[in-house]
Amino acid sequence: MGLESLIKRAAKDVAKAKKVVALTGAGISVESGIAPFRGKGGLWEKFNPEEYAHINAFRRHPEKVWSVLLKDMFEVIKNAQPNPAHLALARLEKLGKLHCVITQNVDGLHQKAGNTDVIEFHGTLAWLVCLDCGKRFKTEEYKVKEMPPRCECGGVLKPDAVFFGEPIPVEALRRSQHEARTCDVMLVIGTSAVVYPAASIPSIAKNAGATIIEINPEATPLTGVVSDYIIEGNAGEVLPKIVDEVEKLLRAQE
């Protein structure tokens, strides 16, 4: 089946669905200039995750993790803008056809694009949390005066994102599993689905009877096993076309 046929097929599946959920990974934000963690050109090619992204490493040497990795990452994300894929998902929500987004990303670009219900599976860089007293600070309002940044109580501030060795936020995990069990179409976008427990979300949806539509530049471990079909290409090119078709189908039903 060619690209145009697959786009039309996806649009039909979305248009007739009662509940559509999107699961997004690093691939959707690459077109916004944010490097993925894994794979070619990923951050883990440059930085050893055990040394820079494990909670034990952060607790041992917070100034090193902040200075080498986090400071630049915050700068990149602060300047990043939603790309056509993010905007297409926001448009799908406005059309009444996207229930929520489950994202593995910590960049906040779905919210910036206009999605109103975003489950942040791995937390967010929009907030900093004190490791001692638990107080939270909005990242954009916090002025970094020292490395590592500190709370007024003297405790070290950590991004409110999940580091290796930390559990997934309980509510994010509970809601993600619930949305997966109760949707009838899941769009899996820009993720290779190899990191658990996020990787189990498409399988939960599939086992509950949902149609799984994969949008990725190339095949992944999901392809042909969990996903019903894959549309190969960049999310920023594929998603707007799907949403255009959905809009036409919905207009025809009016």
Secondary structure as UniProt FT lines:
FT   HELIX           3..16
FT   STRAND          20..24
FT   HELIX           27..30
FT   TURN            31..33
FT   TURN            40..41
FT   HELIX           43..46
FT   HELIX           49..52
FT   HELIX           55..60
FT   HELIX           62..65
FT   HELIX           66..70
FT   HELIX           71..79
FT   HELIX           84..94
FT   TURN            95..96
FT   STRAND          100..103
FT   HELIX           109..113
FT   STRAND          118..120
FT   TURN            121..122
FT   STRAND          123..130
FT   TURN            131..133
FT   STRAND          136..138
FT   HELIX           139..141
FT   TURN            152..153
FT   STRAND          156..161
FT   HELIX           170..182
FT   STRAND          185..189
FT   TURN            196..197
FT   HELIX           198..200
FT   HELIX           201..207
FT   TURN            208..209
FT   STRAND          211..216
FT   TURN            221..226
FT   STRAND          229..232
FT   HELIX           235..253
//
